[in-house]
Amino acid sequence: MTDHHPSHFTPVDTHDTEHPVFYINTQAPLSDLASSAAHRFTVVRDLMDSLSSLPLTDISDCDLTRITRNVHLLTREGCAVLEIIQWRAAQES
């Protein structure tokens, strides 16, 4: 993230569409932003824990593709929220 001031709502770049649909409220309380990011990373961890406990022979290519797409999306969203938190923390210090 650059040092410029983000708008009140900044788009989440998920590469779904040409025009952003999902936005982050950059002025939300830091605790809410952190909770949102943590929730996404917890879901990613849980998905990966479930995946790692299965024998690879029990996982279809289709299921693996679905899981990795979800992990990728949730990770991108969590990282986007963390960037806002980092920017806000730098501005407050």
C-alpha distance (Angstrom), angle and dihedral (degrees) to the residues before:
residue distance angle dihedral
M1 . . .
T2 3.77 . .
D3 3.80 127.2 .
H4 3.79 93.9 -105.9
H5 3.77 119.1 109.2
P6 3.79 110.1 -97.1
S7 3.78 117.8 -135.2
H8 3.79 119.0 -101.4
F9 3.80 88.4 -95.2
T10 3.78 118.6 32.3
P11 3.80 122.4 -168.8
V12 3.78 121.8 -111.9
D13 3.79 107.1 -130.0
T14 3.79 104.3 -138.0
H15 3.82 96.1 147.7
D16 3.80 90.2 -125.9
T17 3.77 97.5 123.7
E18 3.76 142.2 5.6
H19 3.81 90.0 -111.0
P20 3.82 121.1 48.0
V21 3.77 117.4 -109.2
F22 3.81 102.9 173.1
Y23 3.80 120.9 62.0
I24 3.80 137.3 -177.3
N25 3.78 119.2 -133.7
T26 3.81 98.2 -128.5
Q27 3.81 91.1 -166.9
A28 3.82 95.7 55.1
P29 3.80 114.4 119.8
L30 3.81 111.6 -80.6
S31 3.79 89.6 -122.1
D32 3.82 90.3 58.1
L33 3.80 92.0 47.1
A34 3.80 91.2 48.7
S35 3.80 91.3 47.6
S36 3.80 91.0 51.1
A37 3.81 92.8 50.5
A38 3.80 92.1 44.0
H39 3.80 91.2 51.3
R40 3.80 91.5 54.3
F41 3.79 93.2 47.9
T42 3.81 90.9 46.9
V43 3.80 90.3 53.9
V44 3.82 89.6 48.4
R45 3.81 90.3 50.2
D46 3.79 91.7 48.9
L47 3.81 92.2 48.8
M48 3.79 91.0 49.4
D49 3.82 91.6 46.7
S50 3.80 89.6 52.7
L51 3.77 91.6 47.1
S52 3.79 94.3 47.7
S53 3.80 92.4 52.0
L54 3.81 93.5 58.8
P55 3.79 124.7 83.2
L56 3.81 108.1 -110.8
T57 3.79 89.3 -123.9
D58 3.83 88.9 64.3
I59 3.81 94.1 57.2
S60 3.78 119.3 83.5
D61 3.78 120.5 -145.6
C62 3.77 88.7 -116.9
D63 3.81 92.8 54.4
L64 3.78 91.8 46.0
T65 3.80 90.3 51.6
R66 3.81 91.4 50.5
I67 3.78 92.6 48.9
T68 3.79 94.6 47.5
R69 3.81 91.9 48.3
N70 3.80 90.3 52.4
V71 3.80 92.5 45.9
H72 3.80 90.1 49.5
L73 3.81 93.5 49.3
L74 3.81 94.8 46.6
T75 3.81 91.4 46.1
R76 3.82 92.0 50.9
E77 3.80 90.9 49.6
G78 3.80 92.8 46.9
C79 3.80 91.5 48.8
A80 3.82 91.2 49.1
V81 3.81 89.8 54.5
L82 3.82 91.0 46.7
E83 3.81 89.5 53.6
I84 3.81 89.6 56.4
I85 3.81 90.7 48.1
Q86 3.82 90.8 49.9
W87 3.80 91.8 48.8
R88 3.80 92.1 48.5
A89 3.81 92.6 46.6
A90 3.81 90.8 50.9
Q91 3.82 90.5 50.7
E92 3.81 92.1 50.5
S93 3.79 95.1 50.2
